[in-house]
Amino acid sequence: MSLAALSDLDDAIDATKRFLTPFDRVRWFRLAVVMFFVGGAGFSFPGFPGFGGGSDPGQPMPGEPGPDITPQVTTELLVLIAGIILVGLLAFLLYSVAAATMEFVFVASLRDEEVRLRRYFKRYWRKGLRLFVFRFLVWTVSGGGAVAALLGVGTAMSGWPPTAWSDGAILAVILLAIPVFLLIALVVGTLLGFTTMFVVPVMLREDRGVIGGWRRFWSTLVGNLVEFVAYLFVSFLLSIAVGMAVGFLLVLGAIALAVPFLVVGVPLLLVLGFSGAGGLVAIVLVLAYLLLLFVVALLVQVPFQTFLRYYALLVLGDVDDELDVIPDARAAVRADGGEGTGETGDDAGEGDGADAGHGGGPEDPGVGGTSAGRTSGGETDTGGTSVGDPFEPTDGADDDGWNVDPDDDRNDRSDRS
């Protein structure tokens, strides 16, 4: 019998094409928002030299004192530094919690074959908070344990404090730190990767917390160890291939975006120069180019991250059908190779009561069970009994503020009523 980790690659491609085609700009841009938290843009921008000038004090003349550039440490400066640090930490924490919540939004979108950002975020933010705490504790405990072990080695060789260590002790600790942190990165990365790819769907499917999800998944992992080892190997190769493909597409996108900016910007700068108004125009053009390049980077991530997540969900459902989160997509791609997607984008809310096709726990009533036929208005045909999803608007309207329908506000109010 072939391994699901190998045979599910083609199905993941078909499921991705089924979900993302025909192209719908609303769906793609919603997924780009998810990628900002889940997939990331994949690059960062270096600092740019500032425009404008100023006098260069140069070197002092012989016998003359140099300029005093020692910063004056004042209470106001310390308060400003502390405020900047606190704001940065708060922004990091909020982003991390949102990123953890978006893991559930992503899986729920693939499960329901529609993307509802605000609705899913409100529904799963508690699970996202638990996932963030789990990730934070894992990294803190593992990193803190490694640092403590290295300090112990150095102390055993040269005593305490570390400032009194000999050169040999410092060199030994540095050489030991390299394999220790590589091992921690491998182990913790695998643990958190499995948490994201497999435990998050279990948490959705059976309405569990992170620890409960791991307990449920553990028996599946141990009972199908060969499958998941094969998945690790294949996913490692896929990550390399995806990284190369994303990098190549980003280079092409950067070149394509640069052409219109150069056509417009170069003549303007030749006329205005690089100072005054010309410098301001240059700053605006550079910022606009970087913003568009960032959006392109997120859009490029959409098909690749969707493929990788579908692949993991297909493997999970094949090794344990009780944990199958995407029965509809699985049945569709294996019945017709993914041909025919049904509704997409704005039309997904009409005739697609996605959550109602799955029975679940109290927090997530849209999770669990097997796939069922769907009817319009957010109801599901379950053997003659129609069950309405309390989270679905009865008129099929989109409620997360991304719809281009001019009646969106009216639909949003009707959804909350």
C-alpha positions in Angstrom: 0.0 0.0 0.0 1.4 3.4 -1.0 2.0 6.0 1.6 -0.5 8.8 1.9 2.4 11.3 2.3 3.4 10.4 -1.3 0.1 9.8 -3.0 -1.6 13.0 -1.6 0.7 15.4 -3.4 -1.4 15.3 -6.6 -4.6 15.6 -4.6 -3.2 18.6 -2.8 -2.5 20.3 -6.2 -6.0 19.5 -7.4 -7.6 20.8 -4.2 -5.6 24.0 -4.5 -6.7 24.6 -8.0 -10.3 23.8 -7.1 -10.2 26.3 -4.2 -8.4 29.2 -6.0 -9.8 28.9 -9.5 -11.5 30.6 -11.3 -9.6 33.6 -10.1 -11.7 35.7 -7.6 -10.0 38.9 -6.4 -11.9 39.1 -3.2 -10.9 35.6 -2.1 -7.3 36.1 -3.1 -6.9 39.3 -1.2 -8.6 37.9 1.9 -6.1 35.0 1.7 -3.3 37.6 1.3 -4.3 39.1 4.6 -4.1 35.6 6.1 -0.7 35.2 4.6 0.5 38.3 6.3 0.1 36.4 9.6 0.5 32.8 8.5 2.9 32.8 5.5 4.5 36.2 5.8 5.9 38.2 3.0 9.1 36.3 2.9 11.5 39.2 2.9 12.4 42.4 4.7 13.4 45.8 3.6 16.9 47.2 4.4 17.2 50.7 5.6 17.4 53.5 3.1 19.6 56.5 3.3 17.7 59.7 4.1 17.2 62.6 1.8 18.4 66.1 2.6 21.8 67.0 4.0 23.6 68.9 6.7 27.1 70.2 7.3 29.8 67.6 7.9 31.9 68.6 11.0 34.8 66.7 9.5 38.0 66.1 11.5 39.0 68.7 14.1 42.1 70.8 13.4 45.2 69.8 15.3 45.1 71.2 18.8 41.3 71.8 18.7 38.9 69.7 20.8 36.5 67.6 18.8 32.7 68.0 19.0 31.0 66.6 22.1 28.7 63.9 20.9 28.1 62.2 24.2 24.3 61.8 24.6 22.9 63.3 27.7 21.0 60.7 29.7 17.9 62.4 31.1 14.7 61.2 32.7 12.7 62.2 29.6 15.1 60.1 27.4 14.8 57.1 29.6 11.0 57.4 29.6 11.0 57.7 25.8 13.1 54.6 25.4 11.0 52.6 27.8 7.8 53.7 26.0 9.2 52.6 22.6 10.2 49.2 24.1 6.8 48.7 25.6 5.0 49.7 22.4 7.2 47.4 20.4 6.5 44.5 22.8 2.7 45.2 22.8 2.7 45.3 19.0 4.7 42.0 18.9 2.3 40.3 21.3 -0.8 41.5 19.4 0.7 40.3 16.1 1.6 36.9 17.6 -1.8 36.3 19.0 -3.4 37.4 15.7 -1.0 35.1 13.8 -2.0 32.1 16.0 -5.7 32.9 15.4 -5.2 33.1 11.7 -4.0 29.5 11.7 -7.5 28.5 12.6 -9.0 31.0 10.1 -6.9 29.4 7.4 -7.9 25.9 8.2 -11.6 26.9 8.6 -11.5 28.6 5.2 -10.2 25.5 3.5 -12.7 23.4 5.4 -15.7 25.5 4.4 -14.2 26.5 1.0 -14.9 30.1 1.7 -12.9 32.8 3.4 -14.6 34.8 6.1 -12.0 36.8 8.0 -14.0 38.7 10.7 -16.4 35.9 11.4 -13.7 33.2 11.8 -11.4 35.5 13.8 -14.2 36.3 16.3 -15.0 32.6 16.6 -11.5 31.3 17.1 -9.6 34.0 18.9 -9.7 32.1 22.2 -8.1 29.0 20.5 -5.6 31.4 18.9 -4.7 32.8 22.3 -4.1 29.2 23.7 -1.9 28.4 20.7 0.1 31.6 21.2 0.7 30.7 24.9 1.7 27.2 23.9 4.2 28.5 21.3 5.6 31.1 23.7 6.1 28.5 26.5 7.8 26.0 24.2 10.3 28.5 23.0 10.8 30.0 26.4 11.4 26.7 28.1 13.6 25.3 25.4 15.7 28.4 24.9 16.0 29.1 28.7 17.0 25.5 29.3 19.7 25.7 26.6 21.1 28.9 28.0 21.1 27.5 31.5 23.0 24.4 30.3 25.6 26.5 28.5 26.1 28.7 31.6 26.5 25.6 33.7 29.2 24.3 31.4 31.1 27.6 31.5 30.8 27.8 35.2 32.1 24.3 35.7 35.1 25.2 33.6 36.0 28.7 34.9 33.6 29.5 37.8 31.1 32.3 38.2 30.5 35.1 36.9 30.9 34.7 33.1 33.0 37.8 33.0 35.7 35.9 34.8 35.7 33.0 32.3 38.9 32.1 30.6 39.3 32.3 26.8 39.2 28.5 26.6 35.9 28.3 28.5 34.4 31.0 26.3 35.5 29.2 23.2 34.2 25.9 24.5 30.8 27.4 25.3 30.5 29.0 21.9 31.4 25.8 20.0 28.9 23.9 22.2 26.2 26.5 21.6 26.1 25.9 17.9 25.0 22.3 17.8 22.8 22.8 20.9 20.8 25.6 19.3 20.6 23.8 16.0 19.2 20.7 17.8 16.7 22.9 19.6 15.6 24.6 16.4 15.1 21.2 14.8 13.2 19.7 17.7 11.1 22.7 18.5 10.5 23.5 14.9 9.2 20.0 14.3 7.0 20.1 17.4 5.5 23.5 16.5 5.2 22.5 12.9 3.2 19.5 13.7 1.1 21.6 16.1 0.3 24.0 13.3 -0.3 21.4 10.6 -2.0 18.7 12.5 -3.0 19.7 16.0 -4.8 22.9 14.9 -7.1 20.9 12.7 -7.7 18.4 15.5 -8.6 21.4 17.8 -11.1 22.6 15.2 -12.5 19.1 14.4 -13.1 18.1 18.0 -13.3 21.4 19.8 -10.2 20.8 22.0 -7.4 22.9 23.5 -3.8 22.6 22.5 -2.9 19.9 25.1 -6.1 18.0 24.4 -5.4 18.3 20.7 -2.0 16.8 21.1 -3.3 14.0 23.3 -5.8 13.1 20.5 -3.2 13.4 17.8 -0.5 11.5 19.6 -2.2 8.1 19.1 -2.5 8.8 15.4 1.1 9.9 15.2 2.4 6.9 17.1 0.2 4.5 15.1 1.3 5.9 11.8 4.9 6.9 12.5 6.1 5.9 9.0 3.5 8.1 7.4 4.6 11.1 9.4 8.3 10.5 8.9 7.6 10.4 5.2 5.6 13.6 5.5 8.5 15.3 7.3 10.9 14.3 4.5 8.5 15.3 1.7 7.5 18.6 3.4 11.2 19.5 3.9 11.8 19.1 0.1 8.6 21.0 -0.6 9.7 23.9 1.6 13.0 24.2 -0.4 11.1 24.0 -3.7 8.5 26.5 -2.5 11.2 28.9 -1.3 12.9 28.9 -4.6 9.7 29.3 -6.6 8.5 32.2 -4.3 11.9 33.9 -4.6 11.9 33.6 -8.4 8.4 35.0 -8.7 9.2 37.9 -6.3 12.2 38.8 -8.5 10.0 38.8 -11.6 7.3 40.8 -9.7 9.9 43.3 -8.5 11.2 43.9 -12.0 7.7 44.2 -13.5 6.7 46.7 -10.8 9.9 48.7 -11.2 9.2 49.5 -14.9 6.3 51.9 -14.5 7.9 53.6 -11.5 11.1 54.2 -13.5 9.1 55.4 -16.5 7.3 57.9 -14.3 10.0 58.7 -11.7 13.1 59.2 -13.7 11.8 62.1 -15.9 10.3 63.7 -12.8 13.6 63.5 -10.9 15.5 64.8 -13.9 13.3 67.9 -14.0 12.9 68.4 -10.2 16.2 67.2 -9.0 16.9 65.2 -5.8 16.4 68.1 -3.3 13.2 69.8 -2.2 10.2 68.7 -4.2 12.2 66.1 -6.1 13.3 64.4 -2.9 9.8 64.3 -1.7 8.6 62.7 -5.0 11.4 60.2 -4.8 10.4 59.2 -1.2 6.7 58.8 -2.2 7.6 56.7 -5.3 9.9 54.4 -3.2 7.4 53.9 -0.5 4.6 53.2 -3.0 6.9 50.7 -4.8 7.8 48.9 -1.6 4.1 48.7 -0.5 3.0 47.2 -3.8 5.9 44.8 -3.7 4.9 43.7 -0.2 1.3 43.1 -1.5 2.7 41.1 -4.4 4.8 39.0 -2.0 1.7 38.1 0.0 -0.3 37.2 -3.1 2.5 35.0 -4.4 2.4 33.1 -1.1 -1.3 32.3 -1.4 -1.2 29.3 -3.8 1.9 27.8 -2.2 0.7 28.0 1.4 -2.7 26.8 0.4 -1.1 23.7 -1.3 1.1 23.0 1.7 -1.9 23.2 4.1 -4.1 21.1 1.9 -1.3 18.5 1.7 -1.1 18.2 5.5 -4.9 18.0 5.9 -5.1 15.3 3.3 -2.4 13.3 5.0 -4.1 13.7 8.4 -7.5 12.6 7.0 -6.0 9.6 5.2 -4.2 8.2 8.2 -7.2 8.8 10.6 -10.5 9.4 8.9 -12.0 10.6 12.2 -9.8 13.6 12.0 -10.7 14.5 8.4 -11.4 18.2 8.3 -11.9 18.6 4.6 -14.2 15.7 3.5 -15.9 17.7 0.8 -12.6 18.8 -0.9 -11.2 15.2 -0.6 -14.3 13.7 -2.1 -14.4 16.3 -4.9 -10.7 15.9 -6.0 -10.9 12.2 -6.0 -14.1 12.1 -7.8 -13.4 14.5 -10.6 -9.7 15.6 -10.1 -10.8 18.9 -8.7 -12.8 20.0 -11.8 -15.6 22.4 -10.9 -15.2 24.5 -7.8 -18.8 25.6 -7.2 -19.1 29.1 -5.8 -16.1 31.3 -5.1 -15.5 34.7 -3.6 -18.6 36.8 -3.2 -20.8 34.0 -4.5 -19.5 31.5 -1.8 -22.0 32.8 0.7 -24.9 31.8 -1.5 -25.8 28.2 -1.8 -22.9 27.2 0.5 -23.7 26.8 4.1 -20.2 25.5 4.7 -20.2 25.2 8.5 -23.6 23.4 8.7 -22.1 20.4 6.9 -20.1 19.5 10.0 -21.3 18.8 13.5 -19.2 19.9 16.4 -18.6 21.1 19.9 -20.1 24.0 21.7 -17.5 26.5 20.8 -17.2 25.5 17.2 -20.6 24.2 16.0 -19.3 24.1 12.5 -16.7 21.4 13.0 -16.8 17.7 12.9 -18.9 15.0 11.3 -18.8 13.9 7.7 -19.6 15.9 4.6 -23.2 16.4 3.6 -25.1 17.9 0.7 -25.6 21.6 0.7 -28.6 23.7 -0.1 -29.0 27.4 -0.4 -29.4 29.8 2.5 -26.8 28.1 4.7 -28.8 24.9 5.3 -27.6 21.4 4.9 -29.5 18.4 3.5 -28.9 15.7 6.2 -31.3 13.0 5.1 -34.4 15.1 4.9 -33.7 17.4 7.9 -32.4 20.9 7.2 -30.3 22.5 9.8 -29.4 26.2 9.6 -26.0 27.4 10.7 -26.4 30.1 13.3 -23.2 31.8 12.0 -24.4 32.0 8.4 -26.5 35.0 7.2 -29.8 33.7 5.7 -29.4 35.8 2.6 -25.9 34.5 1.8 -24.3 37.9 2.3 -20.7 38.4 3.2 -20.3 39.9 6.7 -16.6 40.6 7.1 -16.4 44.0 5.4 -14.4 42.8 2.3 -17.3 42.5 0.0 -17.7 44.8 -3.0 -21.5 44.6 -2.7 -22.8 48.1 -2.0 -25.4 46.6 0.3 -22.7 45.1 2.5 -23.6 47.2 5.6 -27.2 46.1 5.4 -26.2 42.5 5.1 -23.8 42.8 8.0 -26.5 44.2 10.3 -28.9 41.4 9.3 -26.2 38.8 10.1 -25.7 40.2 13.6 -29.4 40.4 14.4 
